[in-house]
Amino acid sequence: MTGRSVLHRLSPRRLVWSLGLSQIVGYGTLYYAFAILAPSMAATFGWTVPSVFAILSAALLASGIISPFAGRCIDRFGSAPVMAAGSAVSAAALLLVAAAPNGLVFALGVVAVELASPFVQYNAAFALLAERTGADARRRIVHLTLIAGFASTIFWPLTDGLLGVMSWQAIYAIYACLNLLCVPLHLSLRSGAKRFGEARAPLATPSAETEIAPLPEALRAKALVLVAAGFAFGGFLFSGISAQLVPLLVSVGIGGASVLVASLFGPAQVLVRFVNMAGGSKRHPIDATLAAALLLPVAVLVLAAAAPTVAGAAAFAILLGFGSGLTSIVRGTLPLALFGRHGYGERLGRISSAQLVSAAAAPVTLSFLIERLGAGAALAALAGLAACGALCFLAVARLQRRAAAGPAASPEAGRPGSNR
């Protein structure tokens, strides 16, 4: 069977499900598990828990620095082979952490894990959908995030349960094997995938929900800065909370119910994505972006006001899940709508770079604030930063509406190849 016939038989549904499985593994093993294992890791090396999160912060910083390079690799070589290589490196990095004989090797391994992440997580998967599904990419991105939203729901309780019967090192070794299984999965998606710079066959006429003209060139630079800043503020909050959601809930008095409450986060992500898919597919992604940005400070303030009640903590986890679920979608759909598909991988890399550099400081900062000033002060700081992100996206919305109202809203709209 030729590569071209394999391509034709690879349906969009199979593509989305395959990527969804790989994203569950990628986020669950490379990121979400760390929060559960951090106290055991600290005990192994005689460190404090904030010290372990400081290493994660440094690793996230390294990931942010390398993200634009990852985007360029995706644009040049195609997403599928890049993701396959990233999964192999992820497995090796997890094994390095698991086998670390001392703290230095452990730290290097954690950095290696996060360096591999931009090559296998959402940015790469979104770019693959843009490569393969063209004008239908926005809808397929929503479908992908519906599946991948279960990563935390699966891996937080799974990791917590495994930790009761084995060491954190053994858990990481198992998770390395899961990443190895993703290598052939990603390779199976590579046939016929076109890079962004290559010529494409004409796409089918897009449906009404995908007919969104990109911003005119004069507004794109400013919009890119605002989008990157908005996601950076939100990324700080998500990184700080998701890296240690369970310890945060414990610190505000939720106690033994913390893991159960935290597990509401994942289903809430999925639920809001269903709602978005049912009612928001014909709207510009900036609307969902604004909703997500406003949900974040509200969620944090609910926890601060309602703690230590379990009901208040559950409301916080659900609202945070709503914000996270929408953010995961618009991270892919908003840049696609504002800037078009040409250079999409690199733009995602630049946006992620700002987001990850900001997020790098979050775990250790939040851990420090909780330890020194208490959970209340930490939550107040997070709410303020989240509000700044909402202001950035309000400015983007004004740019988009100004462009849509003008007679030359998109200079590319009538040009051949403007849908690249």
Buried (B, 14 or more C-beta within 10 A) or exposed (E): EEEEEBBEEBEBEEBBBBBBBBBBBBBBBBBBBBBBBBBBBBEBBEBEBBBBBBBBBBBBBBBBBBBBBBBBBBBEBBBBBBBBBBBBBBBBBBBBBBBBEEBEEBBBBBBBBBBBBBBBBBBBBBBBBBBBBBBBBBBBBBBBBBBBBBBBBBBBBBBBEBBEEEBBBEBBBBBBEBBBEBBEBBBBBBBBBBBBEEEBEEBEEBEEBBEBBBBBEEBBEEBBBBBBBBBBBBBBBBBBBBBBBBBBBBBBEBEEEBBBBBBBBBBBBBBBBEBBBEEBBEEBBBBBBBBBBBBBBBBBBBBBEBBBBBEBBBBBBBBBBBBBBBBBBBBBBBBBBBBBBBBBBBBBBBBBBBBBBBBBBBBBBBBBBBBEEEBBEBBBBBBEBBBBBBEBBBBBBEBBEEBEEEEEBBBBEEEEEBBB
